[in-house]
Amino acid sequence: MCLAVPGKVVEIHGNHAVVEYSGGVRREANITLVRPEVGDYVIVHAGFAIQILSEKDALETLDLWDEMLDAEEDAGARWMSEDGDGEG
């Protein structure tokens, strides 16, 4: 399974771009398959930008990721409080 998180293109150098993800994490991606501009949001798989997203779609997706992560954190906290030590 591939989980795709949108990132924002912050720099372009030839066929490579620096893509910034949530939390300020930056990674380099090959952009030969798509032609983004600085400020565009992209989906990166295996080091290649494979799709350009509209800002609206990217922000909606990031909001959904935040909701999922919050739900996972809440479930973990409930599990720890029910079990006491988290060891079953």
Backbone torsions as a table, in degrees:
resi	resn	phi	psi	omega
1	MET	NA	141.6	177.5
2	CYS	-114.0	127.7	175.7
3	LEU	-105.3	120.9	-175.2
4	ALA	-107.6	121.2	177.8
5	VAL	-111.9	126.3	179.2
6	PRO	-64.5	144.5	173.8
7	GLY	-131.8	156.7	-177.4
8	LYS	-102.0	130.4	177.8
9	VAL	-71.7	122.1	-179.1
10	VAL	-112.9	-18.5	176.6
11	GLU	-149.4	149.1	173.2
12	ILE	-130.8	132.1	178.4
13	HIS	-134.2	93.1	-178.7
14	GLY	65.0	-120.6	-178.9
15	ASN	-92.1	12.6	-179.6
16	HIS	-127.4	150.5	178.4
17	ALA	-133.5	152.1	169.7
18	VAL	-95.2	123.6	-177.2
19	VAL	-113.3	129.7	179.8
20	GLU	-103.6	130.4	179.6
21	TYR	-107.4	175.7	178.1
22	SER	-51.5	143.0	179.3
23	GLY	82.2	3.3	177.4
24	GLY	83.4	9.0	178.2
25	VAL	-70.5	130.4	-179.5
26	ARG	-118.9	137.4	178.8
27	ARG	-138.0	152.5	176.7
28	GLU	-88.3	142.8	177.9
29	ALA	-137.4	144.7	174.5
30	ASN	-77.9	132.8	-176.8
31	ILE	-116.7	25.1	-179.7
32	THR	-70.4	-20.4	-179.1
33	LEU	-86.7	-20.5	177.7
34	VAL	-137.4	164.4	-179.2
35	ARG	-123.9	74.8	179.5
36	PRO	-76.9	164.2	172.2
37	GLU	-113.3	161.0	175.4
38	VAL	-56.6	131.4	-178.3
39	GLY	102.0	-17.8	177.5
40	ASP	-74.5	154.4	173.2
41	TYR	-100.3	139.3	-179.4
42	VAL	-133.6	159.4	169.8
43	ILE	-104.6	130.8	-178.8
44	VAL	-116.0	132.9	175.2
45	HIS	-133.0	128.1	178.1
46	ALA	53.2	36.5	176.0
47	GLY	86.5	-1.4	-180.0
48	PHE	-114.8	132.4	171.0
49	ALA	-70.9	123.1	-175.1
50	ILE	-113.5	-10.5	-179.7
51	GLN	-158.2	142.6	171.8
52	ILE	-99.8	133.4	178.9
53	LEU	-110.2	151.0	171.2
54	SER	-68.7	155.3	178.3
55	GLU	-59.0	-40.0	179.7
56	LYS	-58.9	-50.5	-179.5
57	ASP	-63.7	-40.8	-179.8
58	ALA	-63.5	-45.3	-178.7
59	LEU	-68.0	-36.8	175.3
60	GLU	-62.9	-42.9	178.8
61	THR	-63.8	-42.7	179.2
62	LEU	-65.0	-37.3	175.5
63	ASP	-62.3	-41.3	177.8
64	LEU	-64.1	-40.9	175.9
65	TRP	-58.9	-45.1	179.4
66	ASP	-60.3	-42.5	178.3
67	GLU	-61.6	-43.9	-179.8
68	MET	-64.5	-42.9	-180.0
69	LEU	-65.8	-39.5	176.7
70	ASP	-63.2	-42.5	179.5
71	ALA	-63.9	-40.3	178.9
72	GLU	-65.1	-42.3	178.8
73	GLU	-63.2	-43.6	178.0
74	ASP	-62.1	-41.9	179.7
75	ALA	-64.7	-40.2	178.2
76	GLY	-64.9	-40.0	179.5
77	ALA	-66.4	-40.4	177.2
78	ARG	-63.7	-42.5	-179.7
79	TRP	-61.7	-44.1	-179.9
80	MET	-64.5	-39.1	-177.6
81	SER	-73.6	-30.3	177.9
82	GLU	-74.0	-36.5	-174.3
83	ASP	-91.9	-24.3	-179.6
84	GLY	90.4	-53.7	-178.2
85	ASP	-122.5	-0.3	178.5
86	GLY	73.9	14.0	-177.5
87	GLU	-112.4	25.7	173.4
88	GLY	83.2	NA	NA
